[in-house]
Amino acid sequence: MQIETQQLNEGTLLGIGNPLLDISANTDDALLQKYGLKADDAIMAGEQHMPLYKELMENYHAEFIAGGSVQNSLRVAQWILKKPRICTYFGCVGDDDYARILKERVIADGVSVHYQVNKETPTGTCAVLITGTHRSLVANLAAAQKFTADHLAKEESRKCIEASKIIYASGFFIAVSPESILQLAKHAHSKNLPFVMNLSAPFVSQFFKEPLEKLLPYIDVLFGNESEAEAFAQAFDIDSKKLQEIGLKISAMPKLNSQRQRVVCITQGCDPVILIEGSKVDYIPVQKLEREQIVDTNGAGDAFSGGFLSQMVLNKPYATCVKCGIYTAAHIIQHSGCTFEGESKFVDC
């Protein structure tokens, strides 16, 4: 069945997150060890990580790629949907060249961008250290962490919020402005719109349990990979290490909107995606790539979310959403960074 997007309205999918310019490079284990980093991890930069960004540019031939988890997901959703400005994005940047590069590239991918601009702080960056098929992310949020809820009260922002039919936020953004996410979650609940979140990284559950707990009753769809699901289980005293059981427990946690069951989607790399709708569990197989096909796993999770959301926009079944997420993730990991080429060719079989 071919995708039909002609009837879609602009601004249907609204996302909020941390806009970052990725500084991406192929590195080695020695550099990971130097900065105390782990492969396939995602952390916030500390003082000890600040020289890393310059080192990547000077010694490892780094490239600049538009980044930030939610921003990436919306770019991918636009690639699938093919009609521009279906997706709208909120986040905070500095008043600098990095922000201009970001905006140009994201708009070129079809996303409507409504940045809050902080003139005192530079645009956020994310160091992406690629070692073989692994990637380690070190985010220096900078201006991204200066987002304030009053940006949502601006007339232009309010129009975007009112136009939206699905709202998406990253767990990363809980560390920045949980009040902004909660405001959007309450709006979605009042309008009976789906509110979607991503656990994003293990540290979100470990260190931001309280704001995450406040948001949970509003969440209709929750994404996470295996390590993020395990961290959530530990933080919320779920006594199981089995991903299916963890997903079922999350699905059954208190929820304000009883009109729709909570959907939990747990990815496992090349192993099947666990899709839980209420108490129903499906395992959806993943297309396995050969080792030589994999260029860079950075952005795979963002791409999965973007593909999934694109099908939510089209009101497709959740199994189709997962299949599209698998398709987009497989495409992204065959390219450097969260980038894509050519027209998307996803077809719901």
N, C-alpha and C positions, 0 to 999 in steps of 0.2 A: 504494500500500500504506500503510494507516494505521499510525501508531506505536502499539505496544503497550508500556505501561510498568508494568502491574499487577504483574508478577513481579519487578521490579527491587528489589534490596535497598538499604537505606539505607547511605550511605557507600561506594558502589561506586567513585566517582571522587574521588580525593584530590588536592588542589592545594596548593602552597606558593609564597608570593610576598610581595610588599611591599604591605600594605594602605595605601592613600592616600586622602585626601579630595581630590577634584578641585576646584580653584577655577577655574571655566571662564567665559570671557568673549569676546565679539566685540571684536576689537581692530583695529589698523591696522599697516601696514608700518613706520611711524615707531616704534612701541613695540618691534617686533622689532629694528629697527636700534639703538635705545637700549640694549638688553641683549645685542646681538651674537648674535641668534637667527636661525635659518633656518626657513622654512616646511617643514612635514612632517618635522621633525627631532625627536629625543628625547634629552635630555641630563640629566645630574645637575647640580643647582644648585651654583654656586660662591658665594663671598662677594658678588660683584658682582650676583648675582640676588636676594639676600634682600629688597630693597625691592619687588621685583616683585609679591609676593603681596598686600601692603597696597595697592599702586597699582591692582591689578585690582579689589579690593573697593571702593576709594574712588572711582575714576574711570571704571570700565568696567562697573558693575552686574553683577559676577560672581555666579554661582550655585554652590552646593555640590552635588556629585554624588558618590555612592559610587564609588571608583575603585581603581586598582591592577590591573595587567594580568591576573594569574591570577584575582583576585577577580571581575573583570568577566567573564572567560571562564566561570567557574562559574555566575555569575548568569544568563548567556545560556543555558548548558546546561540549567539548571533551567527556564528559560522554555520551552525546547523539550520537555523531558521531562515537565513538568507535575506530576510527583509530588514532593513536598518531601523534602528531606534526602537526595537521591541523592548530592549533592556535599558534601564536607567540605573546610574551608579552614584552613591554618596560616599565621600571620604574626604580626608584633609591632606593638603599638600603645602609645600612652601612656595614662595614667590621667586622661583629660580628656573634655570635651564632644564633641570631634571623634570620639573613639573610640566614644562612645555613639551618636552619629549614624550612624557607619559600621555598627556592629553591628546597630542597629535596622533599617536599610535592607537590609542583606545578608540578615538572617534573614527579613525580609518577602518577599524574593525566593526563599526556600526553601533557602538554603545553610546548612549546619551550620557554625558558626564556633567555632574553638578558638584564640583569640588568646593569645599570650604578652604580658603587660602589663609595661611598663617604666615605673616611677613617676617616674624622673628626667628623662625625655625626652618632648617632646610628640609626638602622633600625626603621622605624615608627611603631607605635602600635595603636590599636583602642580598647577602652574600650567598651564592649557590656554589658549593664545592662538589664537583662531580668526580667520583672515583669509580671507574668501570661503569657498572649499571646502577650504582648507588648515588644518592645525593644527600648532602647535609646543608640545612638552611640556617642562616644566622641573620635575624631581622633586626635592623636598627630603625625603629619606628619613626623617630624624629617627629616631623610635622604630623604624621599619621596619628600619633597619640594625642594630638591637640584638638581632635574633633569634639565639638560641644553640641549638646542637644538643641541649643537655640538656632542652629543652622536648619533644623527641621521645621522651625516656625516661620522661616522666610516664605514669602508668597510663592516664589518659584518652586521651592521644595514642597510646600503644601499641595500644589497642583500635581506634582509628581506622585506624591503619596496617594492622593485621591484617585489618580488615574490607574494605579497599580491593581493587579488582580492576584499576584503572588509576591510575597516578600521573603527575601533570603538574607541571612546574616551568618558570618563566620564566628566560630568560637574564639578565634584570635581577637575579635573586636570586643569581646567581654572584658579584656584587659584594658581597653581604651575608654569606652563609653557605654557601660551596661544600661544606663538610663535611656540612651538613645534606642538601643535594641528593644528595651521594654516598652517604650513609647510606640514603636512600630508594631510590636507584637500585640499590644492592646488595640491598636487600630485594626489590625488584621482580624482579631477576635470580634471586634464590634461590627465588622462588615462581613463576617463569615468567610474570610479569605484564608487560603493556606499560608501558614507561617512555617518556614523551613530553616533549619540550622545545621551547621557542620561542627562536629567536635574539634576538628582542626589539628589538635596536637595533644599528647598526653598531659602536658603541663596545665592545660586549661582546666581539666577536671581536678588535677592535683592542687592547684593554687587558687582557683577561682570558683570553688564549689558553691559558695553562697549565692553569687549573682546567677550562676548557672541553674541553681535550684529554683530561683524565682522565675526564671524563664521557662522551665520545663513544662508547666501546665499549659503553656501557649503553643508548644511545639507540635506541629502536625506531622512533619517529616524530619527525621534526624539521620545524618550521614556520619560515618566514622570508619576508620580502618581497624584492624585487629588490635593494634597496640593502644589506640584511642579508646576502643570499647573496653579493653581490660583495665585501663586507668580509670575510666568512668565507674566500672564495677567496684574497684577498690575504694574509690572516693565515696561511693554511695552504698557501701556495705552490701553489695550483691555477692553472695557466697557461692560463686561458681567461676570456673575458668573456661567453661565451654561457651563459645561465642553465641550459639543458638540460644542457650539459656539466658545469657546476658541480654541479648536482643529482646527476648520475650519479656523479661523483667522490666526493661526500659519501656517497652510498648505498653505494659500494664500500669506504669506509674501514673499518678493522678493527672487528669487532663480536663481543661475547662470546657472545650467544645466536644460535646458527646455526639454530635451529628456525624463526625468522621473518626475512624479509628486512627491511632498513631501508627505511622509507618517508620520502621527502623531498617536502615540499609547498611550492612557491614561488608566492606570490601576486604579481600585477603590476597592482594597481589594477583598471582596467576591462578589461584584457587577460586572456586565458585563464589559469587556474591551471595550473601545471605539476605534475602528480602523477607521482612516480617510485616504483615498487615494484620494488626490486632493479634490474634492467636494463630494465624495461618503463616506457615513457613515455607519458602521456596528457595531452592539452591539454583542459581542461574550460572551456567558455565561461562568461563572466560576464554576468549581467543588467546591461545598461547603462541608467543612469538619466538623465533629462533634467537639465540644469543647475539648473533651478528646484526639482527634487525633492530635491537634496542640501542638507541643513541643516548637517551637521557630520561631518567624516570621523574625528574623535576616537573611538576605540573600535572602528573597523572591523576592525582586525587582531585585537583581543581577541574581538570577536563572531565572526569567522571561526573562530578556535580553539575557541570555545565550541560553535558549531554542529557543527564537525567532531567534537569530543569527545563530544557528545551521541549521535552515531550510532555511535561506537566503543563506548559503553556498551551500545548496543542490538545490538552485534555485526554491524553492517551493513558492506557492502563499502566500501573506501576511496573509490571514486568517489562513493558516496552521501554519505560523510562530507564530501567536498569540496562537493557540491551543497548540503548543509545549511549549510556554512560560508558559501557564497555567498549563500544566502537570508538568514541572520542578519546578515551584513555589510550587505547591501542594506537591511534593515530599520533597522539602527542608524544608518546615515548619513542617514536621513530624519528623525532626531530629534536633539535636543541632548544631547551626551554619550552615554555608553554606557547609554542608556535605551530601553525598549520599551513598547509599549502594546497592549492587547487580547491575545487568545490567539494563540499561534503556529499557523501553518497550513501548516507544511512537510509536503509529501507526496512520497515518493520515486517519481518517475514512471518 
